Amino acid sequence: MKQLKYLAFTGAIALVVGINACKPKNAGDAVTGDAASKAYVAPGKYDEFYNFVSGGFSGQMSVYGLPSGRLLRVIPVFSMDPEKGYGYSEESKPMLNTSHGFVPWDDLHHTELSQTNGEIDGRWVFGNANNTPRVARIDLTTFRTAEIIELPNSGGNHSSPFATENTEYIVAGTRFSVPPDYENGDIPINTYKKNFKGHISFISIGKEGQMDLAFQIECPGINFDLSHSGKDKSHGWFFFSCYNTEQANTLLEVNASQRDKDFVMAVNWKKAEEYLKAGKGKKIPTKYAHNVYNEKTHTATSEIKTEVTVLNAMELKDICYFIPCPKSPHGCDVDPTGEYIVGSGKLAALIPVFSFDKIQKAISDKAFDGDYQGIPVIKYEAALYGEVKKPGLGPLHTEFDGKGNAYTSMFVSSEVVKWNIKDLKVLDRAPTFYSVGHLCIPGGDSRKPNAKYLIAYNKITKDRYLPTGPELAQSAQLFDISGEKMQMILDFPTIGEPHYAQAVAASVIKDKSVKFYKIEENTNPYVSKGEGTTKVERKGNRIDVYMTAIRSHFSPDNIEGIRMGDEVYFHVTNLEQDWDVPHGFAIKGALNAELLIMPGETQTLKWNPDRVGIFPMYCTDFCSALHQEMSGYVRVSPSGSNVPLMFSTGKNLPESDSTKKN
Amino acid sequence: MKKALLLPAICLLLASCGGGNSEKGKNPYQQDGDSKKEANGNPSYDPQRGEGKFTHVDVSPTLNAEMAANGKKAYDVKCNSCHKLSAEKLVGPGWQGVTSRHTAEWIMNFATNTDAMINKDPKAQAMLELCMVRMPNQNLSDEDARSLYEFMRQNDGVK
């Protein structure tokens, strides 16, 4: 740490003094001194890249600046977030609704930025919920979750949310095959081979980002792990890695590692679209939630949909093909030209690279090794471009630099291996700390990588940071890959377990950022547009408080006449119209936490008073020099009390006791 | 706002590189404002006009009632939380007499270019010392700002 500080300091000095002032004397100095200045972003300066990182078991998505590794924001997606009120405010609760009801905490694995013509376009970033299968779309003007769609017939949504090159579709393949929702699921588990199916979902994305579950493809009951779309010449195809082709339903650790080769499944989604148009899909009754956040009403709605169209890949020919791939493949990555598909068998001692052209030829020549449950299996050699020999142990994921090189993470041997796609020769190795999982190069899964940096997301942290008890921050490492050799320049901690991540030049996103919500456009049914419209209304036991917040007071800030048994809704509108002036709202004893309200927004906190007395309320987000004064009181009387409903701001009434009876 | 912060930062940096003649105690914002040429050609800071896009506002001797009514609407949503129409100070000063204390240009520049004005205008800074809350920039449109000024005139008795 001390050393790092020193290095950062010398790096800064070097920058100020000038590049010629002190040339490094030897190679060792060059590497270390250089590293500090490469990751250094001076105070007040912006980072060069946004990095969207899965929050893993936190269920959220985090945003880092690169190369500094500074945490810029945690976007709440699939979990309640007490920092932002997401899932706590009445307006945001419907976002976490599913066909199972309200799910407060899920597991977000992969992130995918939207693309146009195979290039990152900066409109949206998608994330997948692994546990209760869902896909979310995050709007990159607000960095907020805009939409979530649930996936029926699925269990464990892992090979998701990967995009086609114009974001026509986001895909989601089931990790755990299950009996389809429309079949009776009350069956013995050991009837897996007969009754369990794997469904692949294609979610269409509209012009404004609207998500619609366009169709599902029913496949044999195996595990779908990861995927990537074809691009350029292979646009129209999608590739999924598959494991457990043994179809084991217990002790998969052993029973799903029996076969020498599992599969990469190639999906011709253009063909699937043809079948869909020809009416070959079956409309299947099911239940799944579709949740949308409206930026004008500042309110989410959740709709339960009841039907999905399913294409059966065993019956409808030419949609799916299996390609043998050694030893339980995990990553399934397509190079920027769309020609090479890299399957990473996590138990294999080599990395197979398949050729899209050869796959096409094998299909037209029918170079098959029979079929697997009705789906043709292409001969391994007929699809193979070549193998990277002895790359390391435990290959998992591959990213590309657009200069003909691939970078593969090696989980077991804890290293990143750079290799040339054409001659399949290993060019460089860099150790990671420890047990690297996913990798990210800005645009590294697109047609146009921007390969200045590579980030390794590690599964084990151990001794990289100061100890914080048994639970440690997660570990990411930044490499400069602009030269021939990879150079580690920074460690930075992340939240949850970082699985996949994406990065893009800041210029693609930063200027589109929304600074505040226009109060004129706020159509929340409980908005107060100005203090003159604030009020407190009683309808039976329901109390609606229409409240405003502005530096630095609430209106109303004195409320009396609330009774035990009332259900109180505080609808707080932030009247500010400037960037970075949120207000918070909290009231003592609220079982539903707090609110955080952005300028121009209305958010609602539900409160059931549990005892008679005076309850302070206050702003939780420091807003001005008089922030400590931004507070008020609510008086709660016994049920049946005759204290009249009163509310005011700025009126210090003469001392009185309205409960006194004459 | 960002420019206002960046420029002095660069000035300070240059100064310290040049030999470290730092002028302690001087407000860098004022320093900056005195010397800088405006994009509109205004040579130096004019405390009557303030800083902002409004260099000259045509004001008729009689009230434009429609404009004043629009101004009232904007006031209800964006201003009345802090400003009373009487002389009484709430969070900010009461509006009674505001049109005789400031020019139309000053008021409209202050309402639309709030942060920059608070950073350099002597009258705005004196008011900040009294109120202790920086006036929020409420992102008024040019039209809103003009309408509000007309509403202030109405409040000050212009018929």
Interface residues (C-beta under 8 A of the other chain):
Chain A: V16 G44 F516 K518 I519 E520 K529 G530 E531 G532 T533 T548 I550 R551 S552 H553 S555 L575 E576 Q577 D578 V581 S624 A625 L626 G650
Chain B: L6 A9 C17 D76 V77 K78 N80 S81 C82 L90 V91 M132 V133 R134 P136 N137 Q138 N139 L140
